[in-house]
Amino acid sequence: MILKSQVEWALHCCAILAGLPEGRYLSTKALAELHGLPKEYLSKALQSLSQASLVETTLGPSGGYRLAKTPSDINFLEIVEAVEGKARSFTCTNIRENNPCRPAGYCDSKPCAVARIMWEADEAWRDTLRRVRLSDLVGTLSEEVPADIWRSTFEWVLKRAG
C-alpha cells in the first residue's frame, strides 16, 4: 500500500497546528515554507482536512488554518481518510470465478480467502491508526525533537500566525 505524499504533509501540518494558541491561524504559505513544500499542492491536502472538519479556515491577512478540535479528539485515521478517502485498500475482483475447472453456475458461499485476509489486514491497520491521537504525536515529538529545535520552530510559527 502506498499512501499519497499529502498524507504525510497533512499529519505534519496538523502537528504544527496543534501548537497554535486559541484563536490563531497559520497560513498555507507559512506551513509550506516550514515544510519545504509547494504551496499549491499543500493547499489541496489542507482543503481535504477542512472538508473533513478537522481544521477551520479563515480568510484575510491573518487568515489560515487551525485545528477544529483538540489534538486529543483527532486520530491518525481521520487525517489519513480525509486525504485518501475511506475506501478499503484492497478490492476483490473475484477472479476465482474465471477458473475453468469450476462447474457452470457454481456459487461460492463466502468471499474468497484472499479477500478476507486482505480486509482483515486493512482493518488492523485502520484500528492502529484509530488508536493514535494527534496529541500522542505531539507528545512523542516533544520528547524526540531537541529542545532548541522544538522551541525555535514554535517561535517561528508564532511569528507567522495570524
N, C-alpha and C positions, 0 to 999 in steps of 0.2 A: 504494500500500500504506500503510495506516495501522496503526501498532502501538499496542497498549494503553498508556495512560499508566503502567501498572505496570512496563513495560519500563524506562522512564526512571528510575523510582523504584528498581527493583532494581539498575540499573547504578550509580546514585549511592550506594546503601546498601553495595554491595559495595566501592566505592572507599573508603568510610569504614571498613568492617570490615577492609580490607587494612592499615590503620594500627594496628590493635589489637595490643598486646603479647600474647605467648603466654599462653594460659590465661585471657584476659579476654574478657568478653562485653558486648554493648551491647543494651539493651532496645529493644523495638518503640517504646515511649513516647519514648525518647531519640532514636531515628532519626526518628520522626515529627516531634518538636519541632524537630530540627535542620533538617529539610527543609520544615517548614510544611505537613505532610500530615496527613490524617485517619488516626489510628492504626488504626482498624478496616479501612480499605481497604489500608493499607500492610501490615498483617499477612497479607493474602491473598498479596501478592507475596512476602513473606518465607517463607511456608509453601510456595510453589511452589519457591523456591530450596532449601528444606530437603528437599522431596520429591525434588529432582534431585541431592541430596547435594553441593550447592555450599556450603551453610552447615550448621553444627552448632548445635543449640539446647540450652539447659539451663534448668531451672525454678528457682524460688526467688528470694530477694531480690536476689541478684547474677546472676540469670539473664538470658538474652537470646540473641543471635546472635553468631557469629564464623564466619570462613571455614573450610570443611572441608579446603581445600587451600591451597597457597601461591598468591599472586597470579599468579605466572608459570605456574601449572598450570591456570588458569581463563581461557577465552577468551570473547569477547563473544557468540559464537553459543550457547554453553552457557547463558548467562544469558538471552538472548532466548528460546531454546527452552524454558527452564524456565517462563517466564511465558506465552509464546504457543503452545507446542506445536511439534511437528516437521513438521507438515503443510506441503505446498507452498503458496506464496502465490497460486497460480493453479490453478484446477480447470477442466479442459476438459470441457464437456458435449456435445461433438461435434455442434454444431448444423449442421455442413455436411451431415449426413445428411438434414436437412429440405429440402434444395434440390430443388425439383420437377423440375429438369432432369436429375437423376441417374437412370440406368436402375435399374429394380427389381432388388434383390439385389446391387447394386454394392458391392464390398468394397474399402476403402482398404488399401493395402499398408503404411502407416506413420501415426503420429499426424499431425494436421494441422500445418501450418507455424506457425500462431499459437501452438499449444500448445508446440511445440518451442522457439520463440523465447522465450516466457514462462518455460519451465522452465530454459532456459539462463541467462536473466537472474536467475532466482531462485537458481540455483546460484552464479552470480558474486557475488551479494550475500552468500550464506552463506559462500563462500570468503573474502571480505573480512573478515567478522566472525570467522571461524575463525582468521585470522592475527593478530588483535589480542588481546593478552593483557591481563588486568586490570592487571598490572604496567606495561604500556605506558601505560595510562590514568593510573595513579598518577604515573609519571614526567612525563607531559605536564602534569598538574595541578600538580605541584611546581614546574614551570618557569613556568607561566602564572598561577597564583594568587599575588597579592602575599604576600611572606614573612610579614608581620604577620598577615594573614588566615589563612594556612596554619597558622601556629603557634598562634594563638588558637583556631582550630577544633579542633585536636587536643588542646589543653589542656581545652577544653570537653568533648570526647568522653571524655578520660581521667578527668575528674571524675565522669562518669556511668557509666563502665564498671565492671562487677562483676568 
